[in-house]
Amino acid sequence: MLKHLRALFLVLLSLALISESAYARKKKGVKVKPTDVISTTTDSGKSLDCARIKGNWQPGKLKKRGKKYLFILESGSYKAKLKKLRAKKGRLSKKKYKKSLKKIKKLFRDKKTACRIPEEDSLAPHRGALTRAQVKYLYEKAGLGVPDATAYEVGTGSGASALADYFLTYRSDPYASEARRWLDEDFNVNNDFVTERGIQLYALYILLNTPNQFHERLAFNFWHNYFATSMSVLSSSQRSLMFDHLNIMRWLARYGDFRTALKKVTRDPVMLIWLSGADNTAQEPNENYARELMELFTVGTEDSNGNRNYSETTVAQAARACTGWTVQQVDVGNDTVWAPVFSPVNFDNAPKTVFEGRPYQGTVTDDYSLIDHILDNHPEAPRYLAKRILMEYIREHPSEKLVSQLAKVIKDSNYNMNTVFKTLLSSRAFYADKNRDTILKNPVHLMVEFIRSTGIPYDIGELRSGLYDSGMIIGQPPTVFGWDNPDWATGQWKLRIANLITQIVRNDGRHSDNNWSFRKLLPSAAPTEAELIAHLEAMLGVSLSSVQKTALNDYLNNVIDWRGELVPQRWDPRVDSQVRAKVAGLLRIITSSVQFQSR
């Protein structure tokens, strides 16, 4: 009897412990790391936390209890709601009970669905501290490759959001005004004459020296390509207009007001000449700019389902709204300058109906009201801009889910690009492994990053000439579609860039700093092969495979003799000739890798 009582006691105690454990889990939640939790929204727009538990995303709420982070699973409240509803079943009508049950199940299903967003498609904030490699990655993908000491401190200490704030903060830049001397190749500060070569040197000088990596790269590499406009249509006396045009791109990159920048571009003299806006009159409408305004700058030709975003009738009506502007020489003080001039005689002042028969049909009067109507009412306007940004900063083919999320940020912020980039550059999507090394660096980005990363002295004129051969000429995009050069991925372009890098490393110091030495690129006075390779990896922002590292190690310990045969020669950092030859060689090899040429 005693034996049976003891067994019964043990069974009851076990049941009590199991019950207590279940109660504790329900009450206290599951212990998680904050980095395993993202914030998202349900289809109904409600905020929701999702935690990765045993490899699956689960809905619930993150709570902090002392030093621990606990996740209260939604499944607990779901079961509690079901139990509470079933307890009321006898007091509810059959119809009301079914309706309540359906509502609870739908709510839980919506939350489960919201937690199926893969992290590479989530604009939820990236949580937790970043590694030094992740800080470098931000500067490589969205800047010009070189974080400063403060950036590493902020990123590794405070995380992605704080680093994005630091990265997006515009700083005083003496190089921007100093760069203006390159506009006139005679360096005559009192001469207003600007050359095509001078424009390119001006832009390169800023990119090579600016502390505002994000803003200047955004201006010269993205916005200048987005609003692709070429000085090839300008006369020599009009060439200073390209300087003004590029400064609109720099203004947009700094202040982020896309709506205002689009209006500035519409009446910008270079754009008026480039896309025939100066020839668009009420008597003879020219549809060139109106078409590109919609196709390239605001909505695109088709939506994601293949439906046309505008009709030819809308193009004609939009062209009428953009009439009246010409480019003329006007007197300003003691100077005569080219400027946009409005001519009431050439303006069509009748109302124009655009997007006829669509839910977003509207009446506009002029170019500014047309732009406002498109941005405020056309559903594809924020989506088109979102996709273009994601193609530049995430991957060539972003998911529809990510496009929709960023489009909502664009719309909700009233096209404030500073808000948009803060959201994107601090998101889980940006740091997701899937989105690394997904975009080929253009020639300007690649060469500027190489020089800034290594600090090797260079001749800016020779750099400009080498880049000219690549087909990416700042101030001269080839077409209205900008630089979309398939040759950049081919051997011919890679050979040109390799030759340009070889030219720079061979000229080390002979152009601008006779005291410069490749010893400045060593991590210590006498690094081992592994230490040197790891140091250059970090410097250039690449992650090499073990096979690649073995090959580089072999390169350091062998030379080719006069007969063309491979001869062993141990790496000796005490020998200056070895340091110069081997470090230069490593730079040429690493920069030719896929890891360095993509971002």
C-alpha positions in Angstrom: 0.0 0.0 0.0 2.8 2.4 1.0 4.6 1.5 -2.2 1.5 2.4 -4.3 1.0 5.7 -2.4 4.7 6.6 -3.0 4.2 5.9 -6.8 1.0 8.0 -6.8 2.8 10.8 -5.1 5.6 10.8 -7.7 3.1 10.8 -10.5 1.2 13.8 -9.0 4.5 15.6 -8.4 5.6 15.1 -12.0 2.2 16.4 -13.3 2.6 19.4 -11.0 6.1 20.1 -12.3 5.0 19.7 -15.9 2.0 22.0 -15.3 4.3 24.5 -13.5 6.8 24.4 -16.4 4.0 25.0 -18.9 2.7 27.8 -16.8 6.2 29.3 -16.5 6.7 29.1 -20.3 3.3 30.7 -20.9 3.9 33.4 -18.3 7.6 34.0 -18.8 7.9 33.4 -22.5 10.8 32.0 -24.5 14.3 33.4 -23.9 15.6 34.9 -27.2 18.4 37.2 -28.5 17.2 40.7 -29.6 19.0 40.0 -32.9 16.5 37.1 -33.5 13.5 39.5 -33.3 12.2 41.7 -36.1 9.3 44.2 -36.1 6.8 44.0 -39.0 3.2 44.8 -39.7 0.1 42.7 -40.4 -2.0 43.2 -43.5 -4.3 45.3 -41.3 -1.4 47.6 -40.5 -0.9 46.6 -36.8 2.7 46.5 -35.4 4.0 43.0 -34.6 7.1 41.4 -33.3 8.4 38.2 -34.9 11.0 35.9 -33.3 13.1 33.2 -34.9 12.5 30.2 -32.7 14.0 26.8 -33.7 14.5 28.2 -37.3 10.9 29.4 -37.7 9.4 32.9 -37.3 6.7 33.1 -34.6 4.4 36.0 -33.8 4.3 37.5 -30.3 5.8 40.3 -28.3 9.3 41.0 -27.1 9.7 41.8 -23.4 12.8 42.7 -21.3 12.9 41.1 -17.9 16.1 42.3 -16.1 19.0 41.4 -18.3 17.0 38.8 -20.2 14.9 39.2 -23.4 11.8 37.0 -23.4 9.4 36.5 -26.2 5.7 36.0 -25.3 4.3 33.7 -28.1 1.1 34.8 -29.8 0.0 31.1 -29.7 -0.5 31.4 -26.0 -2.9 34.3 -26.3 -4.5 32.6 -29.3 -5.3 29.5 -27.2 -6.5 31.7 -24.4 -8.9 33.6 -26.7 -10.3 30.3 -28.0 -10.8 29.0 -24.5 -12.5 32.2 -23.4 -14.8 32.1 -26.5 -15.7 28.5 -26.0 -16.6 29.2 -22.4 -19.2 31.7 -23.7 -20.5 29.4 -26.4 -23.7 28.6 -24.5 -24.5 32.3 -24.1 -23.9 33.3 -27.7 -26.0 32.8 -30.8 -24.7 30.3 -33.3 -24.1 33.1 -35.9 -22.2 35.3 -33.4 -20.1 32.4 -32.1 -19.0 31.5 -35.7 -18.2 35.1 -36.5 -16.1 35.5 -33.3 -14.3 32.2 -34.0 -13.6 33.3 -37.5 -12.2 36.6 -36.4 -9.8 35.0 -33.9 -8.6 32.5 -36.4 -8.1 35.3 -39.1 -6.2 37.5 -36.6 -3.8 34.6 -35.7 -3.5 33.6 -39.4 -2.6 37.3 -40.4 0.0 37.4 -37.7 1.5 34.1 -38.7 1.6 35.3 -42.4 3.2 38.6 -41.3 6.0 36.5 -39.7 6.8 34.7 -42.9 8.7 37.7 -44.3 12.3 36.5 -45.1 14.8 38.8 -43.4 16.3 39.7 -46.8 13.0 41.2 -47.8 12.3 43.1 -44.5 12.8 46.8 -43.9 12.6 46.1 -40.2 15.5 47.6 -38.3 18.6 45.5 -38.0 19.1 44.8 -34.3 22.2 44.4 -32.3 25.8 45.6 -32.7 27.5 45.4 -36.1 30.8 43.8 -36.8 33.7 45.8 -38.3 33.1 43.9 -41.5 29.5 45.0 -41.6 30.5 48.6 -41.0 33.0 48.4 -43.9 30.2 46.8 -46.0 27.9 49.8 -45.5 30.6 52.2 -46.7 31.5 49.9 -49.6 27.9 49.4 -50.9 26.5 52.8 -50.2 29.6 55.0 -49.9 33.1 55.0 -51.3 34.6 52.3 -49.2 36.5 53.8 -46.3 34.9 54.1 -42.8 36.6 56.4 -40.3 37.4 55.4 -36.7 34.2 56.9 -35.4 32.1 54.9 -37.9 33.6 51.7 -36.5 33.0 52.8 -33.0 29.4 53.8 -33.6 28.6 50.6 -35.6 30.2 48.1 -33.3 28.9 49.9 -30.2 25.4 51.1 -31.0 24.3 49.2 -34.1 22.9 49.8 -37.6 20.4 52.7 -36.8 23.1 54.8 -35.1 25.6 54.1 -37.8 23.1 55.1 -40.5 22.5 58.4 -38.7 26.3 59.0 -38.6 26.7 57.9 -42.2 23.9 60.2 -43.5 25.0 63.3 -41.5 26.3 65.9 -43.9 29.6 67.4 -42.8 31.5 70.6 -43.7 33.5 69.9 -46.8 36.3 72.2 -47.9 37.0 70.0 -51.0 33.8 70.9 -52.7 34.8 74.6 -53.1 38.4 73.7 -53.8 37.2 71.3 -56.6 35.9 74.3 -58.6 39.4 75.2 -59.7 39.4 72.1 -61.9 36.4 73.4 -63.9 38.8 75.8 -65.8 41.9 73.8 -66.8 43.9 77.0 -67.0 43.2 77.4 -63.2 42.2 81.0 -63.8 39.8 81.7 -61.0 38.4 84.8 -62.7 37.6 82.9 -65.9 34.0 81.6 -66.2 35.0 79.2 -69.1 34.4 75.5 -68.3 35.7 72.6 -70.3 34.2 69.1 -70.6 37.4 67.7 -69.1 37.1 70.2 -66.3 33.7 69.0 -65.3 35.0 65.5 -65.0 38.0 66.5 -63.0 35.7 68.6 -60.7 33.5 65.6 -60.0 36.4 63.2 -59.5 38.2 65.6 -57.1 35.1 65.7 -54.9 34.6 62.0 -54.9 38.3 61.3 -54.1 38.4 63.7 -51.2 35.0 64.3 -49.7 34.1 63.4 -46.1 30.5 63.0 -47.3 30.9 59.6 -49.1 27.2 58.8 -49.1 26.0 62.1 -50.4 28.6 62.6 -53.2 28.4 59.0 -54.4 24.6 59.3 -54.4 24.8 62.6 -56.4 27.3 61.7 -59.1 26.7 57.9 -59.4 22.9 57.6 -58.8 21.0 60.8 -59.2 23.1 61.9 -62.2 22.4 58.6 -63.8 18.7 58.7 -62.8 18.2 62.2 -64.4 20.7 61.3 -67.2 21.6 64.5 -68.9 24.6 65.2 -71.1 26.7 68.3 -71.8 27.3 67.1 -75.3 24.3 69.3 -76.4 25.8 72.4 -74.9 27.9 75.0 -76.6 31.3 76.0 -75.1 29.6 79.2 -73.7 26.8 77.1 -72.1 29.1 74.4 -70.5 28.9 76.0 -67.0 25.3 75.0 -67.0 26.4 71.4 -66.4 28.1 72.6 -63.3 24.8 74.0 -62.1 23.0 70.8 -63.1 25.3 68.6 -61.1 24.8 70.8 -58.1 21.1 70.1 -58.3 22.0 66.4 -57.9 24.3 67.3 -55.0 21.5 69.4 -53.4 19.1 66.5 -53.7 21.6 64.1 -52.2 22.1 66.4 -49.2 18.6 67.6 -48.5 16.6 64.6 -49.9 13.6 66.6 -51.2 12.8 64.6 -54.4 9.7 66.6 -55.3 11.5 69.9 -55.3 14.5 68.5 -57.1 12.3 67.0 -59.8 10.8 70.5 -60.3 14.3 72.0 -60.4 15.3 69.5 -63.0 12.3 70.2 -65.2 13.2 73.8 -65.6 17.0 73.3 -65.5 18.6 74.7 -68.7 20.6 71.6 -69.4 17.4 69.4 -69.3 15.4 71.9 -71.3 18.1 71.7 -74.1 18.8 67.9 -73.7 15.2 66.8 -73.9 13.8 69.6 -76.2 11.8 71.4 -73.5 13.1 74.7 -74.8 11.4 73.9 -78.1 8.1 73.0 -76.5 5.5 75.7 -77.3 1.8 76.0 -77.3 1.9 76.4 -81.1 4.1 73.4 -81.6 4.2 71.0 -78.6 7.2 68.8 -78.2 6.5 65.6 -76.3 10.1 64.6 -75.6 10.4 65.7 -72.0 6.8 64.9 -71.0 7.4 61.3 -72.1 10.7 60.9 -70.2 9.2 62.6 -67.2 6.8 59.7 -66.9 8.9 56.8 -68.4 12.2 57.6 -66.6 11.6 59.9 -63.7 8.3 59.1 -62.1 6.2 56.0 -63.0 7.8 53.9 -65.7 6.1 52.5 -68.7 4.3 49.5 -67.1 3.3 48.3 -63.7 4.3 44.9 -62.3 1.3 43.3 -64.0 2.3 44.6 -67.4 -0.4 47.3 -67.6 0.5 50.6 -69.2 1.0 53.4 -66.7 0.1 56.2 -69.1 -1.4 56.7 -72.6 -0.3 58.6 -75.6 -3.1 61.1 -74.9 -1.6 61.7 -71.4 1.8 62.3 -73.0 0.3 65.0 -75.3 -1.6 66.6 -72.4 1.5 66.6 -70.2 3.6 68.2 -73.0 1.1 71.0 -73.1 1.5 71.5 -69.4 5.3 71.8 -69.8 5.2 74.5 -72.5 6.5 78.1 -72.2 10.1 77.6 -71.1 13.2 78.6 -73.2 16.9 79.0 -72.5 18.3 82.5 -73.2 21.2 84.7 -72.3 20.2 87.3 -69.7 22.0 90.1 -68.0 22.7 89.5 -64.3 24.6 92.4 -62.8 27.7 92.9 -65.0 27.5 89.3 -66.4 25.6 87.7 -69.2 24.5 84.2 -68.3 22.4 81.4 -69.8 19.1 80.9 -67.8 15.6 79.5 -68.1 13.1 82.1 -69.2 9.4 81.8 -69.2 7.5 83.0 -72.2 3.7 83.5 -71.6 3.1 83.7 -75.4 4.5 80.1 -75.8 2.6 78.7 -72.8 -0.6 76.7 -73.2 -2.7 78.1 -70.3 -5.8 75.9 -70.9 -6.6 73.1 -68.4 -5.1 69.6 -69.3 -6.6 66.3 -68.3 -4.1 63.5 -67.6 -4.5 59.8 -67.0 -7.9 59.9 -68.5 -10.3 57.1 -67.4 -8.1 56.0 -64.5 -8.9 56.4 -60.8 -6.1 58.9 -60.6 -7.3 61.1 -63.5 -6.8 64.8 -62.9 -6.6 68.3 -64.3 -3.3 70.1 -64.3 -2.3 73.6 -65.5 1.5 73.7 -65.7 4.7 71.5 -65.2 4.7 71.9 -61.4 1.0 70.9 -61.0 1.7 68.0 -63.3 4.5 66.8 -61.1 2.5 67.2 -57.9 -0.4 65.3 -59.5 1.8 62.4 -60.5 3.6 62.1 -57.2 0.5 62.4 -55.1 -2.0 60.3 -57.1 -0.3 57.8 -59.4 0.1 54.5 -57.5 3.2 53.5 -59.5 5.2 56.8 -58.6 6.5 55.6 -55.2 6.9 52.1 -56.5 9.0 53.1 -59.5 11.3 55.2 -57.4 11.6 52.5 -54.7 12.6 49.9 -57.3 15.3 52.2 -58.8 16.8 52.8 -55.4 16.7 49.1 -54.5 18.3 48.2 -57.8 21.2 50.5 -56.8 21.5 49.6 -53.1 20.2 46.0 -52.7 20.2 43.9 -55.8 19.4 44.1 -59.5 16.0 42.3 -59.2 14.5 43.2 -55.8 11.4 41.3 -54.6 7.9 42.8 -55.0 7.5 42.6 -51.2 10.6 44.8 -50.7 9.5 47.2 -53.4 6.1 47.6 -51.7 7.6 48.2 -48.3 10.0 50.9 -49.5 7.3 52.5 -51.7 5.2 52.9 -48.5 8.1 54.7 -46.8 8.5 57.0 -49.8 4.8 57.8 -49.9 4.4 58.3 -46.1 7.5 60.5 -46.0 6.3 62.7 -48.9 9.3 61.7 -51.0 11.8 62.6 -48.3 14.9 60.7 -49.5 16.7 61.2 -46.1 13.9 59.2 -44.4 14.0 56.6 -47.1 17.7 56.0 -47.0 17.7 56.0 -43.1 15.1 53.2 -43.3 16.9 51.2 -46.0 20.5 51.5 -44.7 19.5 50.4 -41.2 17.3 47.5 -42.3 17.7 43.8 -42.1 17.4 43.6 -45.9 20.4 45.8 -46.4 22.6 43.6 -44.1 21.2 40.2 -45.3 23.8 37.8 -46.7 21.7 37.3 -49.7 22.1 40.9 -50.7 25.9 41.1 -50.6 28.1 41.3 -53.7 24.9 41.5 -55.8 25.8 44.7 -57.9 28.8 45.3 -60.1 30.7 48.5 -59.2 30.8 51.0 -62.0 34.3 52.2 -63.1 34.2 55.5 -61.2 33.1 53.8 -58.0 35.7 51.1 -58.3 38.6 53.4 -59.0 37.6 56.0 -56.4 37.2 53.3 -53.7 40.6 51.8 -54.6 42.4 55.1 -54.3 40.6 56.1 -51.1 41.2 52.7 -49.5 44.9 52.5 -50.2 45.9 56.1 -50.1 48.3 55.6 -53.1 49.2 58.9 -54.7 47.8 59.4 -58.2 47.6 61.8 -61.1 44.0 63.0 -61.4 44.4 63.7 -65.1 45.6 60.2 -65.8 42.8 58.7 -63.7 40.2 60.7 -65.7 41.7 59.5 -69.0 41.6 55.9 -67.8 38.0 56.2 -66.8 37.1 58.0 -70.0 38.2 54.8 -71.8 35.7 52.8 -69.7 32.8 54.6 -71.1 31.7 56.2 -67.9 32.2 59.9 -68.4 30.7 62.2 -65.7 28.6 64.9 -67.4 28.1 62.8 -70.5 25.8 59.8 -70.0 25.5 58.1 -73.4 21.6 58.2 -73.6 18.5 59.2 -71.6 18.8 55.8 -70.0 22.1 56.7 -68.4 25.0 54.3 -67.9 23.8 50.8 -68.5 27.0 49.5 -70.0 27.0 45.6 -70.4 30.7 45.9 -71.4 31.6 46.6 -67.8 31.2 42.9 -67.0 33.3 41.8 -69.9 37.0 41.0 -70.1 37.7 44.2 -72.2 36.5 46.5 -69.4 38.3 44.5 -66.7 41.5 44.7 -68.7 41.2 48.4 -68.9 40.6 48.8 -65.2 43.5 46.3 -64.4 45.8 48.4 -66.6 44.6 51.6 -64.8 45.3 50.1 -61.4 48.7 48.8 -62.6 49.5 52.3 -63.8 48.6 53.8 -60.5 50.6 51.3 -58.3 53.6 51.7 -60.6 53.5 55.4 -60.3 53.4 55.3 -56.5 54.4 58.7 -55.2 56.1 60.0 -58.4 53.2 62.3 -59.2 52.2 63.9 -55.9 54.1 62.5 -52.9 57.8 61.5 -53.3 57.9 60.3 -49.7 55.1 57.8 -50.1 56.1 54.1 -49.7 54.2 50.8 -50.0 55.4 50.2 -46.4 52.4 52.4 -45.4 50.2 49.6 -46.5 51.8 47.0 -44.1 49.9 46.1 -40.9 53.2 46.1 -39.0 56.9 46.4 -39.6 57.3 42.7 -40.4 54.0 41.0 -41.1 53.7 37.3 -42.0 52.1 36.3 -45.2 48.8 35.6 -43.5 48.8 38.9 -41.6 49.5 40.9 -44.8 46.7 39.1 -46.8 44.2 39.6 -43.9 45.1 43.3 -43.7 44.6 43.9 -47.4 41.3 41.9 -47.2 40.0 44.3 -44.6 41.4 47.3 -46.3 39.7 46.5 -49.6 36.5 45.1 -48.0 36.7 41.6 -49.5 36.3 38.1 -48.0 38.7 35.7 -49.9 38.3 32.0 -50.0 40.9 29.6 -48.6 41.9 28.7 -52.2 42.4 32.3 -53.0 44.5 32.9 -49.9 46.7 29.9 -50.6 47.3 31.3 -54.1 48.3 34.7 -52.7 50.5 33.0 -50.2 52.3 31.2 -53.0 52.6 34.5 -54.9 54.4 36.0 -51.9 56.9 33.2 -51.7 57.8 32.7 -55.4 59.2 34.9 -58.2 59.5 34.4 -62.0 63.2 34.5 -63.1 64.6 35.8 -66.4 63.9 32.5 -68.0 60.2 32.7 -67.1 60.4 29.9 -64.6 58.9 29.9 -61.1 61.7 30.2 -58.4 61.1 30.0 -54.6 61.8 33.2 -52.8 60.6 33.6 -49.2 58.6 36.6 -48.3 60.8 39.0 -46.4 59.2 42.3 -45.4 62.6 43.7 -44.4 63.5 44.1 -48.1 62.1 47.3 -49.6 62.1 45.9 -53.2 60.0 42.9 -52.1 57.5 45.1 -50.3 57.1 47.3 -53.2 56.7 44.5 -55.8 54.7 42.1 -53.8 52.2 44.5 -52.2 51.6 46.1 -55.6 51.1 42.7 -57.1 48.7 41.7 -54.3 46.6 44.8 -54.9 46.4 44.1 -58.6 45.3 40.5 -58.0 42.7 41.3 -55.3 41.2 44.2 -57.2 40.6 41.9 -60.2 38.6 39.5 -58.0 34.8 39.3 -58.1 34.7 40.1 -54.4 36.2 43.5 -55.0 34.5 44.3 -58.3 31.0 43.8 -56.8 29.3 45.3 -53.8 
